[in-house]
Amino acid sequence: MPRMRRPLHDANLYVCGDAYSTGQRWVYGALTQAELMLEEHFGLPRPTWLPPSVYLGA
């Protein structure tokens, strides 16, 4: 799942959606993958309204 967020490291290609999350078939899974992608690949901090204790998956 983490590899799919950026499948080609030499290209600006990012994939996020519920199909590559632990919450498949749920909007929550798509949102968590989008948040993980923003944090891991763009270095954005987690929003203040989203507590650090919230599990976003792998």
PDBQT receptor file of N, H, CA, C and O in Angstrom, charges set to zero:
ATOM      1  N   MET A   1       0.807  -1.200   0.000  1.00  0.00    +0.000 N 
ATOM      2  CA  MET A   1       0.000   0.000   0.000  1.00  0.00    +0.000 C 
ATOM      3  C   MET A   1       0.854   1.270   0.000  1.00  0.00    +0.000 C 
ATOM      4  O   MET A   1       0.576   2.184  -0.776  1.00  0.00    +0.000 OA
ATOM      5  N   PRO A   2       1.889   1.355   0.850  1.00  0.00    +0.000 N 
ATOM      6  CA  PRO A   2       2.713   2.567   0.797  1.00  0.00    +0.000 C 
ATOM      7  C   PRO A   2       3.381   2.774  -0.565  1.00  0.00    +0.000 C 
ATOM      8  O   PRO A   2       3.538   3.907  -1.019  1.00  0.00    +0.000 OA
ATOM      9  N   ARG A   3       3.769   1.686  -1.205  1.00  0.00    +0.000 N 
ATOM     10  H   ARG A   3       3.641   0.765  -0.837  1.00  0.00    +0.000 HD
ATOM     11  CA  ARG A   3       4.424   1.807  -2.517  1.00  0.00    +0.000 C 
ATOM     12  C   ARG A   3       3.476   2.373  -3.567  1.00  0.00    +0.000 C 
ATOM     13  O   ARG A   3       3.919   3.091  -4.463  1.00  0.00    +0.000 OA
ATOM     14  N   MET A   4       2.206   2.073  -3.482  1.00  0.00    +0.000 N 
ATOM     15  H   MET A   4       1.846   1.490  -2.755  1.00  0.00    +0.000 HD
ATOM     16  CA  MET A   4       1.245   2.559  -4.472  1.00  0.00    +0.000 C 
ATOM     17  C   MET A   4       0.993   4.062  -4.365  1.00  0.00    +0.000 C 
ATOM     18  O   MET A   4       0.568   4.685  -5.338  1.00  0.00    +0.000 OA
ATOM     19  N   ARG A   5       1.247   4.648  -3.205  1.00  0.00    +0.000 N 
ATOM     20  H   ARG A   5       1.592   4.142  -2.415  1.00  0.00    +0.000 HD
ATOM     21  CA  ARG A   5       1.053   6.101  -3.095  1.00  0.00    +0.000 C 
ATOM     22  C   ARG A   5       1.981   6.843  -4.044  1.00  0.00    +0.000 C 
ATOM     23  O   ARG A   5       1.651   7.925  -4.530  1.00  0.00    +0.000 OA
ATOM     24  N   ARG A   6       3.153   6.248  -4.305  1.00  0.00    +0.000 N 
ATOM     25  H   ARG A   6       3.420   5.369  -3.910  1.00  0.00    +0.000 HD
ATOM     26  CA  ARG A   6       4.078   6.801  -5.306  1.00  0.00    +0.000 C 
ATOM     27  C   ARG A   6       4.775   5.636  -5.998  1.00  0.00    +0.000 C 
ATOM     28  O   ARG A   6       5.893   5.273  -5.633  1.00  0.00    +0.000 OA
ATOM     29  N   PRO A   7       4.125   5.057  -6.984  1.00  0.00    +0.000 N 
ATOM     30  CA  PRO A   7       4.646   3.835  -7.600  1.00  0.00    +0.000 C 
ATOM     31  C   PRO A   7       5.937   4.024  -8.401  1.00  0.00    +0.000 C 
ATOM     32  O   PRO A   7       6.738   3.094  -8.495  1.00  0.00    +0.000 OA
ATOM     33  N   LEU A   8       6.148   5.187  -8.968  1.00  0.00    +0.000 N 
ATOM     34  H   LEU A   8       5.497   5.942  -8.892  1.00  0.00    +0.000 HD
ATOM     35  CA  LEU A   8       7.359   5.466  -9.754  1.00  0.00    +0.000 C 
ATOM     36  C   LEU A   8       8.092   6.631  -9.104  1.00  0.00    +0.000 C 
ATOM     37  O   LEU A   8       7.657   7.778  -9.208  1.00  0.00    +0.000 OA
ATOM     38  N   HIS A   9       9.199   6.341  -8.436  1.00  0.00    +0.000 N 
ATOM     39  H   HIS A   9       9.552   5.410  -8.352  1.00  0.00    +0.000 HD
ATOM     40  CA  HIS A   9       9.887   7.389  -7.687  1.00  0.00    +0.000 C 
ATOM     41  C   HIS A   9      10.558   8.439  -8.560  1.00  0.00    +0.000 C 
ATOM     42  O   HIS A   9      10.895   9.518  -8.072  1.00  0.00    +0.000 OA
ATOM     43  N   ASP A  10      10.755   8.149  -9.819  1.00  0.00    +0.000 N 
ATOM     44  H   ASP A  10      10.482   7.272 -10.214  1.00  0.00    +0.000 HD
ATOM     45  CA  ASP A  10      11.359   9.147 -10.696  1.00  0.00    +0.000 C 
ATOM     46  C   ASP A  10      10.319   9.951 -11.471  1.00  0.00    +0.000 C 
ATOM     47  O   ASP A  10      10.669  10.715 -12.371  1.00  0.00    +0.000 OA
ATOM     48  N   ALA A  11       9.039   9.782 -11.123  1.00  0.00    +0.000 N 
ATOM     49  H   ALA A  11       8.756   9.161 -10.392  1.00  0.00    +0.000 HD
ATOM     50  CA  ALA A  11       7.964  10.524 -11.787  1.00  0.00    +0.000 C 
ATOM     51  C   ALA A  11       7.059  11.164 -10.734  1.00  0.00    +0.000 C 
ATOM     52  O   ALA A  11       6.925  10.657  -9.620  1.00  0.00    +0.000 OA
ATOM     53  N   ASN A  12       6.459  12.253 -11.095  1.00  0.00    +0.000 N 
ATOM     54  H   ASN A  12       6.568  12.665 -11.999  1.00  0.00    +0.000 HD
ATOM     55  CA  ASN A  12       5.500  12.916 -10.192  1.00  0.00    +0.000 C 
ATOM     56  C   ASN A  12       4.130  12.282 -10.363  1.00  0.00    +0.000 C 
ATOM     57  O   ASN A  12       3.175  12.927 -10.795  1.00  0.00    +0.000 OA
ATOM     58  N   LEU A  13       4.056  11.013 -10.016  1.00  0.00    +0.000 N 
ATOM     59  H   LEU A  13       4.831  10.488  -9.665  1.00  0.00    +0.000 HD
ATOM     60  CA  LEU A  13       2.824  10.246 -10.127  1.00  0.00    +0.000 C 
ATOM     61  C   LEU A  13       2.458   9.726  -8.740  1.00  0.00    +0.000 C 
ATOM     62  O   LEU A  13       3.252   9.046  -8.091  1.00  0.00    +0.000 OA
ATOM     63  N   TYR A  14       1.256  10.053  -8.298  1.00  0.00    +0.000 N 
ATOM     64  H   TYR A  14       0.610  10.605  -8.826  1.00  0.00    +0.000 HD
ATOM     65  CA  TYR A  14       0.787   9.640  -6.990  1.00  0.00    +0.000 C 
ATOM     66  C   TYR A  14      -0.590   9.008  -7.139  1.00  0.00    +0.000 C 
ATOM     67  O   TYR A  14      -1.410   9.453  -7.942  1.00  0.00    +0.000 OA
ATOM     68  N   VAL A  15      -0.828   7.966  -6.356  1.00  0.00    +0.000 N 
ATOM     69  H   VAL A  15      -0.161   7.604  -5.704  1.00  0.00    +0.000 HD
ATOM     70  CA  VAL A  15      -2.099   7.255  -6.403  1.00  0.00    +0.000 C 
ATOM     71  C   VAL A  15      -2.659   7.195  -4.987  1.00  0.00    +0.000 C 
ATOM     72  O   VAL A  15      -1.966   6.794  -4.052  1.00  0.00    +0.000 OA
ATOM     73  N   CYS A  16      -3.890   7.588  -4.841  1.00  0.00    +0.000 N 
ATOM     74  H   CYS A  16      -4.453   7.914  -5.601  1.00  0.00    +0.000 HD
ATOM     75  CA  CYS A  16      -4.523   7.419  -3.542  1.00  0.00    +0.000 C 
ATOM     76  C   CYS A  16      -5.990   7.094  -3.760  1.00  0.00    +0.000 C 
ATOM     77  O   CYS A  16      -6.653   7.652  -4.635  1.00  0.00    +0.000 OA
ATOM     78  N   GLY A  17      -6.461   6.198  -2.962  1.00  0.00    +0.000 N 
ATOM     79  H   GLY A  17      -5.923   5.745  -2.251  1.00  0.00    +0.000 HD
ATOM     80  CA  GLY A  17      -7.845   5.767  -3.057  1.00  0.00    +0.000 C 
ATOM     81  C   GLY A  17      -8.079   4.604  -2.117  1.00  0.00    +0.000 C 
ATOM     82  O   GLY A  17      -7.138   4.053  -1.547  1.00  0.00    +0.000 OA
ATOM     83  N   ASP A  18      -9.314   4.241  -1.962  1.00  0.00    +0.000 N 
ATOM     84  H   ASP A  18     -10.079   4.689  -2.426  1.00  0.00    +0.000 HD
ATOM     85  CA  ASP A  18      -9.647   3.196  -1.003  1.00  0.00    +0.000 C 
ATOM     86  C   ASP A  18      -9.122   1.827  -1.425  1.00  0.00    +0.000 C 
ATOM     87  O   ASP A  18      -8.930   0.963  -0.569  1.00  0.00    +0.000 OA
ATOM     88  N   ALA A  19      -8.884   1.603  -2.709  1.00  0.00    +0.000 N 
ATOM     89  H   ALA A  19      -9.039   2.305  -3.404  1.00  0.00    +0.000 HD
ATOM     90  CA  ALA A  19      -8.420   0.298  -3.174  1.00  0.00    +0.000 C 
ATOM     91  C   ALA A  19      -7.052  -0.062  -2.609  1.00  0.00    +0.000 C 
ATOM     92  O   ALA A  19      -6.711  -1.243  -2.536  1.00  0.00    +0.000 OA
ATOM     93  N   TYR A  20      -6.273   0.920  -2.213  1.00  0.00    +0.000 N 
ATOM     94  H   TYR A  20      -6.550   1.879  -2.272  1.00  0.00    +0.000 HD
ATOM     95  CA  TYR A  20      -4.935   0.682  -1.675  1.00  0.00    +0.000 C 
ATOM     96  C   TYR A  20      -4.872   1.031  -0.199  1.00  0.00    +0.000 C 
ATOM     97  O   TYR A  20      -3.840   1.498   0.282  1.00  0.00    +0.000 OA
ATOM     98  N   SER A  21      -5.954   0.813   0.520  1.00  0.00    +0.000 N 
ATOM     99  H   SER A  21      -6.793   0.434   0.129  1.00  0.00    +0.000 HD
ATOM    100  CA  SER A  21      -6.002   1.119   1.939  1.00  0.00    +0.000 C 
ATOM    101  C   SER A  21      -6.499  -0.080   2.728  1.00  0.00    +0.000 C 
ATOM    102  O   SER A  21      -6.982  -1.058   2.158  1.00  0.00    +0.000 OA
ATOM    103  N   THR A  22      -6.377   0.006   4.041  1.00  0.00    +0.000 N 
ATOM    104  H   THR A  22      -5.985   0.800   4.505  1.00  0.00    +0.000 HD
ATOM    105  CA  THR A  22      -6.933  -1.034   4.902  1.00  0.00    +0.000 C 
ATOM    106  C   THR A  22      -8.440  -0.859   5.045  1.00  0.00    +0.000 C 
ATOM    107  O   THR A  22      -9.115  -1.730   5.595  1.00  0.00    +0.000 OA
ATOM    108  N   GLY A  23      -8.968   0.252   4.558  1.00  0.00    +0.000 N 
ATOM    109  H   GLY A  23      -8.419   0.959   4.112  1.00  0.00    +0.000 HD
ATOM    110  CA  GLY A  23     -10.407   0.505   4.608  1.00  0.00    +0.000 C 
ATOM    111  C   GLY A  23     -11.023   0.463   3.225  1.00  0.00    +0.000 C 
ATOM    112  O   GLY A  23     -11.710   1.399   2.817  1.00  0.00    +0.000 OA
ATOM    113  N   GLN A  24     -10.780  -0.617   2.505  1.00  0.00    +0.000 N 
ATOM    114  H   GLN A  24     -10.222  -1.377   2.836  1.00  0.00    +0.000 HD
ATOM    115  CA  GLN A  24     -11.303  -0.720   1.140  1.00  0.00    +0.000 C 
ATOM    116  C   GLN A  24     -12.822  -0.623   1.124  1.00  0.00    +0.000 C 
ATOM    117  O   GLN A  24     -13.515  -1.074   2.036  1.00  0.00    +0.000 OA
ATOM    118  N   ARG A  25     -13.307  -0.012   0.043  1.00  0.00    +0.000 N 
ATOM    119  H   ARG A  25     -12.744   0.355  -0.697  1.00  0.00    +0.000 HD
ATOM    120  CA  ARG A  25     -14.744   0.186  -0.201  1.00  0.00    +0.000 C 
ATOM    121  C   ARG A  25     -15.376   1.193   0.762  1.00  0.00    +0.000 C 
ATOM    122  O   ARG A  25     -16.597   1.219   0.912  1.00  0.00    +0.000 OA
ATOM    123  N   TRP A  26     -14.568   2.011   1.408  1.00  0.00    +0.000 N 
ATOM    124  H   TRP A  26     -13.576   1.991   1.287  1.00  0.00    +0.000 HD
ATOM    125  CA  TRP A  26     -15.084   3.033   2.315  1.00  0.00    +0.000 C 
ATOM    126  C   TRP A  26     -14.452   4.374   1.961  1.00  0.00    +0.000 C 
ATOM    127  O   TRP A  26     -13.283   4.430   1.579  1.00  0.00    +0.000 OA
ATOM    128  N   VAL A  27     -15.204   5.429   2.084  1.00  0.00    +0.000 N 
ATOM    129  H   VAL A  27     -16.154   5.384   2.394  1.00  0.00    +0.000 HD
ATOM    130  CA  VAL A  27     -14.671   6.775   1.847  1.00  0.00    +0.000 C 
ATOM    131  C   VAL A  27     -13.536   7.052   2.827  1.00  0.00    +0.000 C 
ATOM    132  O   VAL A  27     -12.551   7.703   2.478  1.00  0.00    +0.000 OA
ATOM    133  N   TYR A  28     -13.677   6.558   4.044  1.00  0.00    +0.000 N 
ATOM    134  H   TYR A  28     -14.477   6.029   4.327  1.00  0.00    +0.000 HD
ATOM    135  CA  TYR A  28     -12.630   6.744   5.056  1.00  0.00    +0.000 C 
ATOM    136  C   TYR A  28     -11.286   6.221   4.546  1.00  0.00    +0.000 C 
ATOM    137  O   TYR A  28     -10.252   6.849   4.775  1.00  0.00    +0.000 OA
ATOM    138  N   GLY A  29     -11.291   5.085   3.863  1.00  0.00    +0.000 N 
ATOM    139  H   GLY A  29     -12.130   4.575   3.677  1.00  0.00    +0.000 HD
ATOM    140  CA  GLY A  29     -10.055   4.535   3.318  1.00  0.00    +0.000 C 
ATOM    141  C   GLY A  29      -9.420   5.451   2.288  1.00  0.00    +0.000 C 
ATOM    142  O   GLY A  29      -8.199   5.603   2.263  1.00  0.00    +0.000 OA
ATOM    143  N   ALA A  30     -10.227   6.057   1.446  1.00  0.00    +0.000 N 
ATOM    144  H   ALA A  30     -11.219   5.934   1.466  1.00  0.00    +0.000 HD
ATOM    145  CA  ALA A  30      -9.703   6.992   0.443  1.00  0.00    +0.000 C 
ATOM    146  C   ALA A  30      -9.143   8.245   1.113  1.00  0.00    +0.000 C 
ATOM    147  O   ALA A  30      -8.092   8.748   0.716  1.00  0.00    +0.000 OA
ATOM    148  N   LEU A  31      -9.833   8.738   2.112  1.00  0.00    +0.000 N 
ATOM    149  H   LEU A  31     -10.687   8.329   2.435  1.00  0.00    +0.000 HD
ATOM    150  CA  LEU A  31      -9.375   9.952   2.808  1.00  0.00    +0.000 C 
ATOM    151  C   LEU A  31      -8.084   9.701   3.585  1.00  0.00    +0.000 C 
ATOM    152  O   LEU A  31      -7.191  10.548   3.593  1.00  0.00    +0.000 OA
ATOM    153  N   THR A  32      -7.981   8.544   4.236  1.00  0.00    +0.000 N 
ATOM    154  H   THR A  32      -8.706   7.856   4.229  1.00  0.00    +0.000 HD
ATOM    155  CA  THR A  32      -6.755   8.265   4.985  1.00  0.00    +0.000 C 
ATOM    156  C   THR A  32      -5.565   8.125   4.054  1.00  0.00    +0.000 C 
ATOM    157  O   THR A  32      -4.469   8.581   4.379  1.00  0.00    +0.000 OA
ATOM    158  N   GLN A  33      -5.762   7.499   2.900  1.00  0.00    +0.000 N 
ATOM    159  H   GLN A  33      -6.652   7.128   2.635  1.00  0.00    +0.000 HD
ATOM    160  CA  GLN A  33      -4.659   7.357   1.948  1.00  0.00    +0.000 C 
ATOM    161  C   GLN A  33      -4.238   8.715   1.389  1.00  0.00    +0.000 C 
ATOM    162  O   GLN A  33      -3.050   8.960   1.180  1.00  0.00    +0.000 OA
ATOM    163  N   ALA A  34      -5.187   9.578   1.150  1.00  0.00    +0.000 N 
ATOM    164  H   ALA A  34      -6.152   9.379   1.319  1.00  0.00    +0.000 HD
ATOM    165  CA  ALA A  34      -4.855  10.925   0.678  1.00  0.00    +0.000 C 
ATOM    166  C   ALA A  34      -4.063  11.680   1.738  1.00  0.00    +0.000 C 
ATOM    167  O   ALA A  34      -3.094  12.365   1.411  1.00  0.00    +0.000 OA
ATOM    168  N   GLU A  35      -4.457  11.566   2.992  1.00  0.00    +0.000 N 
ATOM    169  H   GLU A  35      -5.244  11.010   3.257  1.00  0.00    +0.000 HD
ATOM    170  CA  GLU A  35      -3.739  12.243   4.074  1.00  0.00    +0.000 C 
ATOM    171  C   GLU A  35      -2.330  11.689   4.221  1.00  0.00    +0.000 C 
ATOM    172  O   GLU A  35      -1.381  12.458   4.375  1.00  0.00    +0.000 OA
ATOM    173  N   LEU A  36      -2.175  10.371   4.177  1.00  0.00    +0.000 N 
ATOM    174  H   LEU A  36      -2.946   9.746   4.052  1.00  0.00    +0.000 HD
ATOM    175  CA  LEU A  36      -0.841   9.778   4.263  1.00  0.00    +0.000 C 
ATOM    176  C   LEU A  36       0.046  10.237   3.108  1.00  0.00    +0.000 C 
ATOM    177  O   LEU A  36       1.231  10.504   3.308  1.00  0.00    +0.000 OA
ATOM    178  N   MET A  37      -0.505  10.329   1.922  1.00  0.00    +0.000 N 
ATOM    179  H   MET A  37      -1.468  10.113   1.759  1.00  0.00    +0.000 HD
ATOM    180  CA  MET A  37       0.262  10.783   0.765  1.00  0.00    +0.000 C 
ATOM    181  C   MET A  37       0.723  12.229   0.961  1.00  0.00    +0.000 C 
ATOM    182  O   MET A  37       1.868  12.562   0.656  1.00  0.00    +0.000 OA
ATOM    183  N   LEU A  38      -0.157  13.079   1.466  1.00  0.00    +0.000 N 
ATOM    184  H   LEU A  38      -1.087  12.808   1.714  1.00  0.00    +0.000 HD
ATOM    185  CA  LEU A  38       0.206  14.479   1.689  1.00  0.00    +0.000 C 
ATOM    186  C   LEU A  38       1.300  14.605   2.748  1.00  0.00    +0.000 C 
ATOM    187  O   LEU A  38       2.211  15.421   2.612  1.00  0.00    +0.000 OA
ATOM    188  N   GLU A  39       1.207  13.799   3.794  1.00  0.00    +0.000 N 
ATOM    189  H   GLU A  39       0.467  13.136   3.904  1.00  0.00    +0.000 HD
ATOM    190  CA  GLU A  39       2.204  13.854   4.863  1.00  0.00    +0.000 C 
ATOM    191  C   GLU A  39       3.540  13.269   4.423  1.00  0.00    +0.000 C 
ATOM    192  O   GLU A  39       4.587  13.877   4.646  1.00  0.00    +0.000 OA
ATOM    193  N   GLU A  40       3.511  12.095   3.798  1.00  0.00    +0.000 N 
ATOM    194  H   GLU A  40       2.661  11.601   3.617  1.00  0.00    +0.000 HD
ATOM    195  CA  GLU A  40       4.749  11.388   3.462  1.00  0.00    +0.000 C 
ATOM    196  C   GLU A  40       5.487  11.956   2.253  1.00  0.00    +0.000 C 
ATOM    197  O   GLU A  40       6.716  12.019   2.258  1.00  0.00    +0.000 OA
ATOM    198  N   HIS A  41       4.767  12.364   1.233  1.00  0.00    +0.000 N 
ATOM    199  H   HIS A  41       3.768  12.313   1.229  1.00  0.00    +0.000 HD
ATOM    200  CA  HIS A  41       5.428  12.760  -0.009  1.00  0.00    +0.000 C 
ATOM    201  C   HIS A  41       5.498  14.269  -0.234  1.00  0.00    +0.000 C 
ATOM    202  O   HIS A  41       6.316  14.739  -1.025  1.00  0.00    +0.000 OA
ATOM    203  N   PHE A  42       4.671  15.011   0.435  1.00  0.00    +0.000 N 
ATOM    204  H   PHE A  42       4.007  14.630   1.078  1.00  0.00    +0.000 HD
ATOM    205  CA  PHE A  42       4.702  16.460   0.279  1.00  0.00    +0.000 C 
ATOM    206  C   PHE A  42       5.123  17.172   1.554  1.00  0.00    +0.000 C 
ATOM    207  O   PHE A  42       5.265  18.395   1.566  1.00  0.00    +0.000 OA
ATOM    208  N   GLY A  43       5.326  16.413   2.631  1.00  0.00    +0.000 N 
ATOM    209  H   GLY A  43       5.211  15.419   2.622  1.00  0.00    +0.000 HD
ATOM    210  CA  GLY A  43       5.810  16.976   3.877  1.00  0.00    +0.000 C 
ATOM    211  C   GLY A  43       4.834  17.898   4.588  1.00  0.00    +0.000 C 
ATOM    212  O   GLY A  43       5.237  18.712   5.418  1.00  0.00    +0.000 OA
ATOM    213  N   LEU A  44       3.561  17.774   4.269  1.00  0.00    +0.000 N 
ATOM    214  H   LEU A  44       3.234  17.112   3.594  1.00  0.00    +0.000 HD
ATOM    215  CA  LEU A  44       2.574  18.633   4.924  1.00  0.00    +0.000 C 
ATOM    216  C   LEU A  44       2.263  18.102   6.311  1.00  0.00    +0.000 C 
ATOM    217  O   LEU A  44       2.195  16.890   6.512  1.00  0.00    +0.000 OA
ATOM    218  N   PRO A  45       2.073  19.004   7.274  1.00  0.00    +0.000 N 
ATOM    219  CA  PRO A  45       1.729  18.540   8.620  1.00  0.00    +0.000 C 
ATOM    220  C   PRO A  45       0.279  18.070   8.674  1.00  0.00    +0.000 C 
ATOM    221  O   PRO A  45      -0.557  18.486   7.871  1.00  0.00    +0.000 OA
ATOM    222  N   ARG A  46       0.005  17.210   9.624  1.00  0.00    +0.000 N 
ATOM    223  H   ARG A  46       0.684  16.872  10.276  1.00  0.00    +0.000 HD
ATOM    224  CA  ARG A  46      -1.365  16.748   9.817  1.00  0.00    +0.000 C 
ATOM    225  C   ARG A  46      -2.223  17.927  10.255  1.00  0.00    +0.000 C 
ATOM    226  O   ARG A  46      -1.773  18.735  11.068  1.00  0.00    +0.000 OA
ATOM    227  N   PRO A  47      -3.439  18.050   9.744  1.00  0.00    +0.000 N 
ATOM    228  CA  PRO A  47      -4.305  19.166  10.148  1.00  0.00    +0.000 C 
ATOM    229  C   PRO A  47      -4.565  19.148  11.653  1.00  0.00    +0.000 C 
ATOM    230  O   PRO A  47      -4.577  18.086  12.277  1.00  0.00    +0.000 OA
ATOM    231  N   THR A  48      -4.767  20.297  12.212  1.00  0.00    +0.000 N 
ATOM    232  H   THR A  48      -4.758  21.159  11.705  1.00  0.00    +0.000 HD
ATOM    233  CA  THR A  48      -4.988  20.386  13.663  1.00  0.00    +0.000 C 
ATOM    234  C   THR A  48      -6.269  19.693  14.086  1.00  0.00    +0.000 C 
ATOM    235  O   THR A  48      -6.384  19.265  15.234  1.00  0.00    +0.000 OA
ATOM    236  N   TRP A  49      -7.226  19.572  13.192  1.00  0.00    +0.000 N 
ATOM    237  H   TRP A  49      -7.133  19.920  12.259  1.00  0.00    +0.000 HD
ATOM    238  CA  TRP A  49      -8.488  18.914  13.547  1.00  0.00    +0.000 C 
ATOM    239  C   TRP A  49      -8.395  17.400  13.494  1.00  0.00    +0.000 C 
ATOM    240  O   TRP A  49      -9.344  16.712  13.869  1.00  0.00    +0.000 OA
ATOM    241  N   LEU A  50      -7.259  16.864  13.030  1.00  0.00    +0.000 N 
ATOM    242  H   LEU A  50      -6.489  17.424  12.724  1.00  0.00    +0.000 HD
ATOM    243  CA  LEU A  50      -7.064  15.417  12.950  1.00  0.00    +0.000 C 
ATOM    244  C   LEU A  50      -6.013  15.012  13.990  1.00  0.00    +0.000 C 
ATOM    245  O   LEU A  50      -4.817  15.194  13.765  1.00  0.00    +0.000 OA
ATOM    246  N   PRO A  51      -6.454  14.468  15.118  1.00  0.00    +0.000 N 
ATOM    247  CA  PRO A  51      -5.514  14.138  16.196  1.00  0.00    +0.000 C 
ATOM    248  C   PRO A  51      -4.452  13.129  15.764  1.00  0.00    +0.000 C 
ATOM    249  O   PRO A  51      -4.732  12.263  14.935  1.00  0.00    +0.000 OA
ATOM    250  N   PRO A  52      -3.243  13.225  16.308  1.00  0.00    +0.000 N 
ATOM    251  CA  PRO A  52      -2.184  12.278  15.963  1.00  0.00    +0.000 C 
ATOM    252  C   PRO A  52      -2.534  10.846  16.327  1.00  0.00    +0.000 C 
ATOM    253  O   PRO A  52      -1.955   9.914  15.768  1.00  0.00    +0.000 OA
ATOM    254  N   SER A  53      -3.453  10.648  17.237  1.00  0.00    +0.000 N 
ATOM    255  H   SER A  53      -3.923  11.404  17.692  1.00  0.00    +0.000 HD
ATOM    256  CA  SER A  53      -3.827   9.300  17.655  1.00  0.00    +0.000 C 
ATOM    257  C   SER A  53      -4.728   8.584  16.664  1.00  0.00    +0.000 C 
ATOM    258  O   SER A  53      -4.962   7.384  16.807  1.00  0.00    +0.000 OA
ATOM    259  N   VAL A  54      -5.239   9.292  15.662  1.00  0.00    +0.000 N 
ATOM    260  H   VAL A  54      -5.048  10.267  15.546  1.00  0.00    +0.000 HD
ATOM    261  CA  VAL A  54      -6.115   8.675  14.652  1.00  0.00    +0.000 C 
ATOM    262  C   VAL A  54      -5.281   7.778  13.751  1.00  0.00    +0.000 C 
ATOM    263  O   VAL A  54      -4.296   8.216  13.156  1.00  0.00    +0.000 OA
ATOM    264  N   TYR A  55      -5.687   6.518  13.659  1.00  0.00    +0.000 N 
ATOM    265  H   TYR A  55      -6.487   6.162  14.142  1.00  0.00    +0.000 HD
ATOM    266  CA  TYR A  55      -4.980   5.554  12.815  1.00  0.00    +0.000 C 
ATOM    267  C   TYR A  55      -5.352   5.782  11.356  1.00  0.00    +0.000 C 
ATOM    268  O   TYR A  55      -6.529   5.754  10.998  1.00  0.00    +0.000 OA
ATOM    269  N   LEU A  56      -4.347   6.006  10.516  1.00  0.00    +0.000 N 
ATOM    270  H   LEU A  56      -3.391   6.029  10.807  1.00  0.00    +0.000 HD
ATOM    271  CA  LEU A  56      -4.586   6.248   9.102  1.00  0.00    +0.000 C 
ATOM    272  C   LEU A  56      -4.281   5.026   8.249  1.00  0.00    +0.000 C 
ATOM    273  O   LEU A  56      -4.459   5.067   7.031  1.00  0.00    +0.000 OA
ATOM    274  N   GLY A  57      -3.837   3.969   8.850  1.00  0.00    +0.000 N 
ATOM    275  H   GLY A  57      -3.692   3.937   9.839  1.00  0.00    +0.000 HD
ATOM    276  CA  GLY A  57      -3.525   2.771   8.094  1.00  0.00    +0.000 C 
ATOM    277  C   GLY A  57      -2.063   2.691   7.757  1.00  0.00    +0.000 C 
ATOM    278  O   GLY A  57      -1.241   3.443   8.282  1.00  0.00    +0.000 OA
ATOM    279  N   ALA A  58      -1.747   1.766   6.869  1.00  0.00    +0.000 N 
ATOM    280  H   ALA A  58      -2.415   1.156   6.443  1.00  0.00    +0.000 HD
ATOM    281  CA  ALA A  58      -0.348   1.547   6.488  1.00  0.00    +0.000 C 
ATOM    282  C   ALA A  58       0.011   2.334   5.265  1.00  0.00    +0.000 C 
ATOM    283  O   ALA A  58       1.150   2.271   4.802  1.00  0.00    +0.000 OA
TER     284      ALA A  58
